[in-house]
Amino acid sequence: MPGRKPRARHCPAALVEIHERLVDVALRGTWADVNVTGGHSGEGRFLAGEIASTWYVHAPYLAVKLRYGYADQQGPSDGSSTLAGAPFVIAPGHVHVLTTQLNLAF
């Protein structure tokens, strides 16, 4: 089916306060299908998710943040980085990201 448009969906973040507004946890997910050729299903599928947490040590002056992200980009079996000229979100494969952040306001 030539000329097929890429599809994408971004799930809004969900935030949950854990303990008396001192700790929160957030979740987010993303899905995209860049397979514009109408060929094999899933050749251009991109999935990603994140989980993040913030500990408000001395709100609003000091906060510690931790985030983990995972992404999976499927690619064509020939190993190319595009599909019918459409670039992928990231290079095919899996990506893991872990970040920490310290916020200090004075």
Backbone as JSON, one array per atom type, in Angstrom:
{
  "sequence": "MPGRKPRARHCPAALVEIHERLVDVALRGTWADVNVTGGHSGEGRFLAGEIASTWYVHAPYLAVKLRYGYADQQGPSDGSSTLAGAPFVIAPGHVHVLTTQLNLAF",
  "N": [[0.83, -1.18, 0.0], [1.4, 1.66, -1.14], [2.38, 4.99, -0.2], [1.34, 5.11, 2.33], [0.61, 6.62, 5.45], [2.74, 7.37, 8.24], [2.09, 6.13, 11.55], [1.5, 7.26, 14.88], [1.55, 7.27, 18.45], [1.27, 8.83, 21.52], [1.29, 8.31, 24.83], [-0.19, 10.04, 27.48], [1.55, 11.28, 30.35], [1.46, 9.65, 33.51], [1.03, 10.52, 36.84], [1.79, 9.89, 40.19], [1.44, 10.62, 43.54], [3.31, 9.53, 46.23], [3.95, 9.65, 49.06], [2.77, 11.89, 51.23], [3.18, 14.17, 49.56], [5.93, 14.16, 49.22], [7.3, 12.33, 47.72], [7.11, 11.35, 44.35], [5.93, 9.44, 41.52], [6.24, 8.88, 38.07], [4.94, 7.77, 34.93], [5.41, 7.01, 31.46], [4.59, 6.36, 28.07], [5.36, 5.55, 24.62], [4.53, 5.02, 21.21], [5.23, 4.23, 17.84], [4.79, 3.78, 14.33], [6.64, 3.54, 11.62], [6.47, 2.29, 9.22], [5.96, 2.81, 6.11], [5.62, 1.52, 3.77], [3.73, -0.45, 3.61], [4.48, -2.99, 3.75], [5.93, -5.74, 5.44], [4.45, -6.14, 8.59], [5.32, -4.29, 11.46], [7.98, -3.76, 10.84], [8.98, -1.16, 11.07], [8.41, -0.44, 13.67], [8.37, 1.44, 16.69], [8.91, 1.48, 20.11], [8.69, 2.94, 23.32], [9.38, 3.68, 26.74], [9.14, 5.23, 29.97], [10.05, 5.58, 33.39], [9.88, 7.58, 36.19], [11.02, 9.14, 39.18], [10.68, 11.38, 41.9], [12.16, 12.74, 44.76], [11.37, 14.92, 47.16], [13.4, 16.42, 49.04], [13.8, 18.73, 50.63], [11.47, 20.53, 50.05], [10.61, 23.62, 48.51], [13.26, 23.64, 47.79], [15.26, 21.62, 47.58], [15.6, 18.78, 45.64], [15.68, 15.39, 44.55], [16.05, 13.52, 41.66], [15.25, 10.62, 39.73], [15.47, 8.72, 36.8], [14.45, 6.22, 34.5], [14.73, 4.98, 31.26], [13.55, 3.18, 28.4], [13.92, 2.01, 25.11], [12.89, 0.6, 22.0], [13.62, -0.03, 18.76], [12.42, -1.39, 15.91], [13.68, -2.75, 12.89], [14.11, -3.18, 9.29], [14.82, -6.45, 7.93], [17.11, -6.41, 6.4], [18.9, -4.71, 7.58], [19.06, -1.96, 7.08], [18.86, 1.64, 7.73], [16.65, 3.1, 7.13], [13.26, 3.08, 5.94], [11.76, 2.7, 3.03], [12.68, 5.27, 2.47], [11.85, 6.68, 4.71], [13.04, 7.9, 7.72], [14.13, 6.25, 10.75], [13.14, 6.58, 14.23], [15.17, 6.15, 16.14], [18.36, 4.47, 15.82], [18.03, 1.06, 14.73], [17.42, -1.34, 17.28], [17.95, -1.84, 20.85], [17.67, 0.5, 23.56], [18.82, 1.63, 26.65], [18.43, 3.92, 29.28], [19.6, 5.65, 32.07], [19.18, 8.17, 34.37], [20.18, 10.58, 36.79], [19.36, 13.35, 38.85], [19.95, 16.35, 40.57], [18.28, 18.89, 42.06], [18.7, 22.12, 43.13], [17.68, 24.97, 44.68], [18.18, 28.36, 45.43]],
  "CA": [[0.0, 0.0, 0.0], [2.28, 2.81, -1.22], [1.84, 6.26, 0.26], [0.74, 4.98, 3.65], [1.14, 7.59, 6.39], [3.21, 6.81, 9.51], [1.18, 6.28, 12.68], [2.2, 7.44, 16.15], [0.7, 7.48, 19.61], [2.01, 9.19, 22.72], [0.42, 8.19, 26.0], [0.13, 11.09, 28.44], [2.23, 10.83, 31.56], [0.66, 9.43, 34.71], [1.8, 10.93, 38.0], [1.21, 9.43, 41.45], [2.16, 11.05, 44.73], [3.44, 8.34, 47.07], [3.94, 9.9, 50.5], [2.6, 13.27, 51.71], [3.76, 15.11, 48.6], [7.39, 14.16, 49.32], [7.8, 11.44, 46.68], [6.16, 11.05, 43.28], [6.36, 8.51, 40.47], [5.59, 9.18, 36.8], [5.09, 6.79, 33.86], [5.08, 7.53, 30.13], [4.84, 5.41, 26.99], [5.28, 6.07, 23.26], [4.51, 4.01, 20.16], [5.21, 4.8, 16.49], [4.97, 2.83, 13.24], [7.11, 4.3, 10.45], [6.4, 1.42, 8.05], [5.14, 3.5, 5.12], [5.58, 0.74, 2.54], [2.65, -1.42, 3.62], [5.12, -4.3, 3.7], [5.8, -6.56, 6.64], [4.02, -5.42, 9.76], [6.27, -4.2, 12.55], [9.35, -3.47, 10.42], [9.4, 0.16, 11.52], [7.78, -0.16, 14.96], [9.18, 2.03, 17.75], [8.27, 1.5, 21.42], [9.53, 3.54, 24.36], [8.72, 3.9, 28.01], [9.95, 5.85, 31.01], [9.56, 5.67, 34.75], [10.66, 8.61, 36.86], [10.63, 9.38, 40.56], [11.29, 12.56, 42.51], [12.11, 12.82, 46.2], [11.47, 16.32, 47.56], [14.13, 16.35, 50.3], [13.43, 19.95, 51.36], [10.72, 21.26, 49.02], [10.92, 23.5, 47.08], [14.66, 24.0, 47.62], [16.15, 20.51, 47.26], [14.9, 17.61, 45.12], [16.51, 14.38, 43.88], [15.24, 12.86, 40.63], [15.8, 9.42, 39.12], [14.66, 8.35, 35.63], [14.9, 5.1, 33.68], [14.03, 4.93, 29.98], [13.82, 2.04, 27.53], [13.38, 2.18, 23.76], [13.12, -0.52, 21.09], [13.31, 0.31, 17.37], [12.51, -2.52, 14.98], [14.11, -2.33, 11.56], [13.98, -4.23, 8.28], [15.76, -7.56, 8.1], [18.36, -6.17, 5.67], [19.77, -3.89, 8.42], [19.13, -0.55, 6.68], [18.4, 2.56, 8.76], [15.43, 3.76, 6.67], [12.27, 2.2, 5.35], [11.18, 3.45, 1.91], [13.08, 6.67, 2.6], [11.43, 7.26, 5.99], [14.04, 7.6, 8.76], [13.64, 5.72, 12.02], [13.26, 7.47, 15.38], [16.54, 5.89, 16.58], [18.93, 3.33, 15.1], [17.41, -0.19, 15.17], [17.99, -1.98, 18.45], [17.43, -1.48, 22.17], [18.39, 1.55, 24.26], [18.5, 1.8, 28.07], [18.96, 5.18, 29.78], [19.38, 5.91, 33.49], [19.68, 9.5, 34.71], [19.9, 11.13, 38.1], [19.42, 14.8, 38.81], [19.82, 17.04, 41.84], [17.8, 20.27, 41.89], [18.95, 22.95, 44.29], [17.27, 26.35, 44.44], [18.54, 29.22, 46.57]],
  "C": [[0.87, 1.25, 0.0], [1.59, 4.08, -0.74], [1.18, 6.2, 1.62], [1.4, 5.96, 4.61], [1.64, 6.89, 7.65], [2.18, 7.07, 10.61], [2.01, 6.45, 13.95], [1.19, 7.67, 17.26], [1.6, 7.78, 20.8], [1.03, 9.14, 23.87], [0.79, 9.29, 26.98], [0.76, 10.49, 29.7], [1.22, 10.65, 32.69], [1.54, 9.73, 35.9], [1.07, 10.5, 39.26], [2.07, 9.94, 42.59], [2.14, 9.89, 45.72], [3.27, 8.66, 48.55], [3.88, 11.39, 50.79], [3.29, 14.32, 50.85], [5.28, 15.22, 48.72], [8.03, 13.32, 48.23], [6.72, 11.28, 45.62], [6.79, 10.13, 42.26], [5.57, 8.84, 39.21], [5.91, 8.09, 35.79], [4.72, 7.43, 32.54], [5.42, 6.46, 29.1], [4.64, 6.05, 25.63], [5.32, 4.91, 22.27], [4.47, 4.73, 18.82], [5.42, 3.67, 15.49], [5.36, 3.62, 12.01], [7.12, 3.45, 9.19], [5.43, 2.03, 7.04], [5.0, 2.7, 3.83], [4.39, -0.19, 2.47], [3.18, -2.84, 3.55], [4.89, -5.08, 4.97], [5.46, -5.71, 7.85], [5.11, -5.43, 10.82], [7.69, -3.88, 12.14], [9.85, -2.12, 10.91], [8.86, 0.53, 12.89], [8.79, 0.39, 15.97], [8.35, 2.04, 19.04], [9.22, 2.14, 22.41], [8.71, 3.72, 25.63], [9.69, 4.51, 29.01], [9.26, 5.69, 32.35], [10.47, 6.65, 35.46], [10.13, 8.78, 38.28], [11.37, 10.6, 41.07], [11.09, 12.49, 44.02], [12.37, 14.28, 46.57], [12.07, 16.35, 48.96], [13.75, 17.53, 51.2], [12.73, 20.87, 50.36], [10.54, 22.71, 49.41], [12.4, 23.71, 46.78], [15.57, 22.86, 47.18], [15.31, 19.3, 46.84], [15.9, 16.7, 44.41], [15.62, 13.62, 42.91], [16.0, 11.67, 40.04], [14.88, 9.03, 37.97], [15.31, 7.18, 34.91], [14.06, 5.11, 32.4], [14.47, 3.73, 29.17], [13.2, 2.32, 26.17], [13.77, 0.97, 22.92], [12.67, -0.11, 19.7], [13.49, -0.93, 16.53], [12.9, -1.98, 13.62], [13.92, -3.46, 10.58], [15.08, -5.28, 8.43], [17.08, -7.34, 7.35], [19.31, -5.24, 6.43], [19.86, -2.43, 8.03], [18.52, 0.33, 7.77], [17.2, 3.39, 8.32], [14.5, 2.71, 6.08], [11.53, 3.0, 4.3], [11.48, 4.94, 2.02], [12.67, 7.33, 3.89], [12.45, 6.9, 7.06], [13.38, 7.05, 10.02], [13.82, 6.77, 13.12], [14.67, 7.38, 15.95], [17.08, 4.75, 15.73], [18.28, 2.03, 15.6], [18.18, -0.84, 16.32], [17.33, -1.49, 19.73], [18.29, -0.39, 22.79], [17.88, 1.59, 25.7], [19.16, 3.1, 28.53], [18.62, 5.31, 31.26], [19.98, 7.26, 33.81], [19.31, 9.83, 36.14], [20.1, 12.64, 38.02], [19.22, 15.35, 40.22], [19.41, 18.47, 41.56], [18.0, 21.01, 43.2], [18.6, 24.39, 43.93], [17.63, 27.18, 45.67], [18.38, 30.67, 46.18]]
}
